[in-house]
Amino acid sequence: MTDFKFREFPSIENYLTVADDLNKERIAFLDDSPQPHNWVVTEKIDGSNIGLYISKHDWAIAKRTCFVTDDHDLNNVRVYAREQLMPVIKAIQSFMNENERCILYGEFYGLGIQNRVYYGPGKQFKFFHV
């Protein structure tokens, strides 16, 4: 296996992790600003944060805190990656030089991963950061 260096992806801020007073300050700042501001709203997927580490000849998967191993396969993410993400992995590898590394961060979600939101049958992976 390639010697990948683990990099923790920080938790994404959401309404549960930000104090109401801070949100009110942000909105007041934007309301009082002389410059117009654009807001971008995206969905916050309720799943498991995953990093897909890719090198020219190898790949690995990490959860938020460490690499996933055979002894601890988080929600069968390694099986999913082998079955569903190999075309993506192979395409990225085809553009890489020998010493390059790439990390795709995303959310692994769907049936059996989190029970708070129903996203339909099966499991999915959505990338949000490279």
C-alpha positions as CSV (number, residue, x, y, z in Angstrom):
1,M,0.0,0.0,0.0
2,T,1.2,3.5,-0.8
3,D,2.5,5.5,2.1
4,F,-0.4,8.0,2.4
5,K,-0.3,10.7,5.0
6,F,-3.6,11.1,6.8
7,R,-5.1,14.6,6.8
8,E,-8.2,15.2,9.0
9,F,-11.0,17.1,7.3
10,P,-12.6,19.6,9.7
11,S,-16.2,19.3,10.8
12,I,-18.5,21.5,8.6
13,E,-20.2,24.3,10.5
14,N,-24.0,24.1,10.6
15,Y,-26.8,25.6,12.6
16,L,-26.4,23.1,15.3
17,T,-22.7,24.0,15.9
18,V,-22.9,27.8,15.7
19,A,-24.4,29.9,18.5
20,D,-27.5,31.8,17.6
21,D,-25.8,35.1,18.7
22,L,-23.0,34.5,16.1
23,N,-25.5,33.9,13.4
24,K,-27.4,37.1,14.3
25,E,-24.1,39.0,14.2
26,R,-23.3,37.6,10.7
27,I,-26.7,38.5,9.4
28,A,-26.6,42.0,10.9
29,F,-23.2,42.6,9.3
30,L,-24.5,41.6,5.9
31,D,-27.6,43.8,6.4
32,D,-25.6,46.8,7.4
33,S,-22.9,46.4,4.7
34,P,-22.8,49.0,1.9
35,Q,-21.8,46.3,-0.6
36,P,-24.4,43.7,-1.8
37,H,-23.7,40.1,-0.8
38,N,-24.7,36.9,-2.6
39,W,-25.7,34.0,-0.5
40,V,-25.0,30.4,-1.6
41,V,-27.0,27.7,0.1
42,T,-26.1,24.0,-0.4
43,E,-27.5,20.9,1.2
44,K,-25.7,19.4,4.2
45,I,-25.8,15.7,3.6
46,D,-26.3,13.6,6.7
47,G,-23.8,10.8,6.3
48,S,-20.2,9.8,7.1
49,N,-17.3,12.1,6.1
50,I,-14.9,10.1,3.9
51,G,-11.5,10.8,2.3
52,L,-10.6,9.0,-0.9
53,Y,-6.8,9.0,-1.2
54,I,-5.4,8.2,-4.6
55,S,-1.9,7.7,-6.0
56,K,-0.7,6.5,-9.4
57,H,-1.0,2.8,-8.5
58,D,-2.9,2.7,-5.2
59,W,-5.9,4.1,-3.3
60,A,-7.2,4.1,0.3
61,I,-10.2,5.4,2.2
62,A,-10.3,7.3,5.5
63,K,-13.0,8.3,7.8
64,R,-12.8,11.7,9.6
65,T,-10.3,10.5,12.1
66,C,-8.2,7.7,10.5
67,F,-7.8,5.3,7.6
68,V,-10.4,2.6,7.2
69,T,-8.9,-0.9,7.5
70,D,-10.0,-4.4,6.9
71,D,-10.7,-4.7,10.6
72,H,-12.9,-1.6,10.6
73,D,-14.7,-1.0,7.3
74,L,-17.0,1.9,8.1
75,N,-20.5,1.0,6.7
76,N,-18.8,-1.2,4.0
77,V,-17.3,1.9,2.3
78,R,-14.4,-0.1,1.0
79,V,-16.8,-2.6,-0.7
80,Y,-18.8,0.3,-2.1
81,A,-15.6,2.0,-3.4
82,R,-14.4,-1.2,-5.1
83,E,-17.8,-1.7,-6.8
84,Q,-18.8,1.8,-7.6
85,L,-15.8,4.2,-7.6
86,M,-13.2,2.3,-9.5
87,P,-14.0,4.1,-12.8
88,V,-13.4,7.4,-11.0
89,I,-10.2,6.2,-9.3
90,K,-8.8,4.8,-12.6
91,A,-9.6,8.0,-14.4
92,I,-7.8,10.1,-11.9
93,Q,-4.8,7.7,-11.8
94,S,-4.5,7.9,-15.6
95,F,-3.6,11.7,-15.3
96,M,-1.2,11.3,-12.3
97,N,2.6,11.3,-12.3
98,E,4.4,8.7,-10.2
99,N,4.8,10.9,-7.1
100,E,1.5,12.7,-7.1
101,R,-1.2,12.2,-4.5
102,C,-4.8,13.3,-4.6
103,I,-7.4,13.4,-1.8
104,L,-11.1,13.6,-2.6
105,Y,-13.3,14.5,0.4
106,G,-16.9,13.7,0.4
107,E,-19.9,12.3,2.2
108,F,-20.9,8.6,2.2
109,Y,-24.6,8.4,2.8
110,G,-27.7,6.4,2.3
111,L,-29.5,3.4,3.6
112,G,-27.9,2.1,6.8
113,I,-25.4,5.0,7.3
114,Q,-27.5,7.5,9.1
115,N,-31.1,7.1,10.0
116,R,-32.2,10.7,10.3
117,V,-32.8,11.3,6.6
118,Y,-34.0,8.8,4.0
119,Y,-32.1,9.4,0.7
120,G,-33.5,6.4,-1.0
121,P,-32.4,2.8,-1.4
122,G,-28.7,2.0,-1.5
123,K,-25.6,4.0,-0.6
124,Q,-24.0,7.0,-2.4
125,F,-20.9,9.1,-2.3
126,K,-20.8,12.8,-3.0
127,F,-17.5,14.6,-3.4
128,F,-17.3,18.2,-2.1
129,H,-13.6,19.0,-1.8
130,V,-10.4,18.1,-3.6
